[in-house]
């Protein structure tokens, strides 16, 4: 092989390596931005099991949703109640549970969301099946995020461990008991 061809191939290889490094750096920055947004948004509060009464999120189960062992809070039509670990809530709307946001394909986000449907859900407050996001999910706050920010959140959630945890669906409000005469 002549020297000119080798030099050209070396140059192309260096350009490809530089482009790959830039793409990896951009992907890492996107994931870091998503982690930052999830942190300041306090998403761990409702979407991560807790280790203790001080509400420290379990680092082995980040964003895996309400554990099956968490008792649902009591329901009333006039008050809002939460489970002790804040992964289940009850109020006039019914009972809602912190969803599994891990990338598990059977029980997490990848079961029914794509990046596009995730963005649409945070913009509209409607799940892909058309159900409303229930309180306390503050989707109204997230709907004003830029597409890039929501894509960063999606990228971060795709980078965490996939955790199998089948979270119950929200339950509608119980009808009020008839007034006693």
CORCOR-V477837 format. One record per helix or strand of 2 or more residues. SS is the DSSP state (2 for helix, 1 for strand). FROM is the first residue (numbers start at 0). LEN is the number of residues. If there is no record, write none. Layout:
ss->SS from->FROM len->LEN
ss->SS from->FROM len->LEN
//
This chain:
ss->2 from->2 len->38
ss->2 from->43 len->4
ss->1 from->80 len->2
ss->1 from->87 len->4
ss->1 from->93 len->4
ss->2 from->108 len->3
ss->2 from->114 len->10
ss->2 from->138 len->4
ss->2 from->146 len->13
ss->1 from->170 len->2
//
